[in-house]
Amino acid sequence: MSSRHHIDDFMSGRIIGKIEEGRKITDVAREFDIAHSVVSRLWKSFKTTGMCSRRHWRGRVRSTTPAEDRYIVLSAKRNRRTTAQRVANQFLAASGKQISRKTVARRLRGGGLYARRPVVCVPLTRQHRTARLQWCREHHNWTEQDWACVLFSDESRFSLSSDCRRQLIWRESGTAYRPENIQENDRYPTCSIMVWGGIMINGRTRLHVVANGTMTGQRYIDEVLLPHDCLDSNCIQRLVWPTRSPDLNPIENVWDALGRQVAGRNYPPTNKNTLIRALTEEWDKLPQQLLDNVVQSMVRRVECCITLHGGHIPY
């Protein structure tokens, strides 16, 4: 198979010289490892123009200037939920110049912005909606003082992107329904850890790193059975939670805030150990007022879920 590479003027001259010596185009193409059609077009061009240099096509003229490219990127950054078509319409109204949606998409890619769409991570069936609605109706009369006695706990996975210059990525299910919380991430993270924590009014638990590996019988005893026995022995009541309802758990918003804090550090983590240290430090630095606010939102979350008949709530 012939190779594909640029033919400079010196090589073009050698090719023309070989053909003028009486060599066949096929033999010359095989000698230089170039496609027969390329040599043929070069020879026809030489016979027509008398020149062996190839004119390089400069391509199509760009429809936007560098200043207009910056305007397009800035417009998209100001409203992360906008679409490429809306940006094109904005550009038309501002400059009077019409560009296509694909042109906007190319300019945004050049500015480091990529298309994204909200994905509902936890689909709800009719049974799930019914269970969520019933649970919310049972707790509809709970006041902020009642919710202040609850410790909200959960676990979340945090990952490092393969490129250390990019931000930390995190995955949470509760806040994934909000478009402003949809994050760009690498497809293949280099390392990932699972953490567990709990929040309540005027307090929080220590952030615990969940051990890696498979679930063995001993781990099931140590990490599942014994903690539950400890709760029972201390007369601590467990609050039954409806399935597929992370959006009702206020700690999901705390995971989102924790990921942003770690990503915004002056020296973002670059490996697993620094990631664990950063998560632990930023967890302790989270304002208690933030935790109190999300816990106090439980009254509104329950009311919203009832209004939506057990559907996803925008929290």
Residue pairs with C-beta under 8 A, 6 or more apart in sequence:
2 29
2 33
2 34
2 35
3 33
3 34
4 35
7 15
7 34
7 38
7 42
7 54
9 52
9 53
9 54
11 32
12 42
12 52
12 53
12 54
13 52
14 32
15 28
15 32
15 34
15 39
15 42
15 43
15 52
16 42
16 43
16 46
16 52
18 28
18 31
19 25
19 28
19 39
19 43
25 36
25 39
25 40
25 43
26 36
28 39
29 35
29 36
29 38
29 39
32 39
42 52
42 54
45 51
45 52
45 54
46 52
63 97
63 99
63 103
64 72
64 97
64 99
64 103
64 107
68 91
68 95
68 97
69 107
69 110
69 111
70 111
71 91
71 94
71 95
72 87
72 91
72 104
72 107
72 108
72 111
73 107
73 108
73 110
73 111
73 113
75 82
75 87
75 90
75 91
76 82
76 87
76 108
76 111
76 113
77 113
80 179
80 180
81 179
81 180
84 101
84 102
84 104
84 105
84 108
84 115
85 101
85 104
87 104
87 108
88 98
88 99
88 100
88 101
88 103
88 104
91 97
91 99
91 104
92 98
92 99
105 115
108 114
108 115
114 184
116 182
116 184
117 182
118 176
118 177
118 178
118 179
118 182
119 176
119 182
120 176
120 177
120 312
121 173
121 176
121 177
122 173
122 244
122 245
122 246
122 247
122 312
123 244
124 132
124 244
124 310
124 311
124 312
128 242
128 243
128 244
128 245
128 310
129 309
129 310
129 311
130 310
131 242
131 243
131 310
132 242
132 244
132 245
132 248
132 305
132 310
132 311
133 305
133 306
133 309
133 310
134 242
135 240
135 241
135 242
135 245
136 248
136 302
136 303
136 305
136 306
136 310
137 306
139 302
140 302
140 303
140 306
142 298
142 299
142 302
143 299
144 296
144 298
144 299
147 201
147 295
147 296
147 298
147 299
148 200
148 201
148 202
148 295
148 296
149 200
150 200
150 239
150 295
150 298
151 198
151 199
151 200
151 205
152 198
152 199
152 200
152 249
152 250
152 251
152 295
153 196
153 197
153 198
153 199
153 205
153 251
154 196
154 197
154 198
154 246
154 249
154 251
154 252
154 255
155 194
155 195
155 196
155 197
155 210
156 170
156 171
156 172
156 194
156 195
156 252
156 255
157 170
157 171
157 192
157 193
157 194
157 195
158 168
158 169
158 170
158 171
158 192
158 193
158 195
158 259
158 262
158 275
158 279
159 168
159 169
159 170
159 171
159 185
159 189
159 190
159 191
159 192
159 193
160 168
160 169
160 189
160 190
160 191
160 192
160 269
160 270
160 271
160 272
160 275
161 167
161 168
161 169
161 185
161 186
161 189
161 190
162 186
162 188
162 189
162 190
163 186
164 268
164 270
166 186
167 183
167 263
167 268
168 259
168 262
168 263
168 268
168 269
168 275
169 183
169 184
169 185
169 186
169 189
169 259
170 183
170 255
170 256
170 258
170 259
172 246
172 252
172 255
172 256
172 259
173 246
173 247
173 252
174 246
174 247
174 248
174 249
174 251
174 252
174 253
174 255
174 315
175 181
175 247
175 252
175 253
175 255
175 256
175 315
176 182
177 247
177 312
177 314
178 314
178 315
181 256
191 271
191 272
191 275
193 209
193 210
193 212
193 272
193 275
193 276
193 279
194 209
194 210
194 212
195 207
195 208
195 209
195 210
195 279
196 207
196 208
196 209
196 210
197 204
197 205
197 206
197 207
197 208
197 251
197 254
197 283
198 204
198 205
198 251
199 205
199 250
199 251
199 254
199 291
199 294
199 295
200 291
200 295
201 291
201 292
201 295
201 296
202 288
202 292
203 288
204 283
204 286
204 288
204 291
207 279
207 280
207 283
207 284
209 276
211 219
211 223
213 219
228 238
231 238
241 248
241 249
242 248
246 252
247 301
247 312
247 313
247 315
248 298
248 301
248 302
248 305
248 313
248 315
250 294
250 295
250 297
250 298
250 301
250 315
251 294
252 315
253 294
253 315
254 286
254 290
254 291
254 294
257 286
257 290
258 279
258 282
258 283
258 286
261 282
261 285
261 286
262 268
262 269
262 275
262 278
262 279
262 282
265 278
265 282
268 278
269 275
269 277
269 278
297 315
301 313
301 315
304 313
304 314
304 315
305 311
305 313
